[in-house]
Amino acid sequence: MTNILECRELTAQRGFVSVLSIPHLAIQEGEVLALIGPNGAGKSTLLLALARLIKASGTMLFRGEEVGGGLSELAYRRRVTMVFQEPLLLDTTVEKNVATGLKLRGMKRAEIDKRVQEALAWFGIGHLIYRHARKLSSGEAKRVSLARAFALRPEIVFLDEPFSPLDPPTREGLLIDLKRALRETNTTAVVATHEKNEALVLSQRVCVMKDGQIVQMGSPVEVMNHPADEFVASFVGVETIIPAVVLRKTGGILTVKTEKDLLLSAVGDQEPGERVLCCLRPEQVTILADGGREHTSARNLFSGKIVELASLGMFWRVTLDCGFPLIAYVTGQAVEELGLKIGACVSASFKATAVHVIKVY
């Protein structure tokens, strides 16, 4: 794929404090890149820098032309747009809000009307065309803000927490509509979010940020299942992280020893004697009746006691003490069939391939 936007040595400061340090970032045409990380990670700062809305040092190339050099700042800004966390609507009707940018660009009335209708349809708000902005719900206001941006037909749209702070049903509906609009228009997008599930649904690549820096970038599957370090692992939902030491390596299968001298098998290329972290997602763990070796072919099987049992709606979160804390997700049916309760003794199994091993330096 062709790079539409490329940044080199992009930095920003507040006072004498560095808030952004990006040695290199390339955004591919037509892709959705999700910026994820906790509050204060630098996601919004990076978006603002990419949109040229804050002062930042470094080189930016848009379709191969240097922004501020061969391509003027104004020319670049006319080809991109940003949607802020707050809708920031004008005190007028939905129609006039969506048409604002088009009027500023001097478009003819017929073209404005066409684009407004098209943008309203993408976000399912055609029926709101004559409603005043003050009478919109928060979800409707978000949709109008997005429609206003897409009516401009930008080559890149920068989205800062576009689903916050909507309730789950409203958020899910808007997520689906935004994904469809991006696909139908083939618009490149950079989306900042602290919700990893939004990143999974929307993006082709995920960029994990911490302290104004990129700590890992890759496909959602790669980042979620092969985190680069403990910070990324914790953020993307790896709930079991076990410190250990590699004892031996046989044909790509590692045998590692935990701090309490328990042995487990994992797949990795680390060497004997190296200190590691064994990372395991909760959906990779299977709960069995205690002593259930005959019901699993997994290399790892541990007995444990349930120390916490919590309903998360569609599934249950089970915390086991196996000599190390182990987290598993199970269905409500499994809770009933296995008689799971706090204090019960069960077995937990997981495959060696389910364990992601990170070397500790």
Secondary structure, DSSP 8 states (H G I E B T S, - for coil): --EEEEEEEEEEEETTEEEEEEEEEEEETT-EEEEE-STTSSHHHHHHHHTT-S--EEEEEETTEEBTTTB-HHHHHTTEEEE-SS----SSBHHHHHHHHHHHTT--HHHHHHHHHHHHHHTT-GGGTTSBGGG--HHHHHHHHHHHHHHT--SEEEEESTTTT--HHHHHHHHHHHHHHHHHHT-EEEEEES-HHHHHHH-SEEEEEETTEEEEEE-HHHHHHS-SSHHHHHHTT--EEEEEEEEEEETTEEEEEETTS-EEEEE----TT-EEEEEE-GGG-EEEETT-GGG---SEEEEEEEEEEEE-SSSEEEEEESSSEEEEEE-HHHHHHHT--TT-EEEEEE-GGG-EEEE--
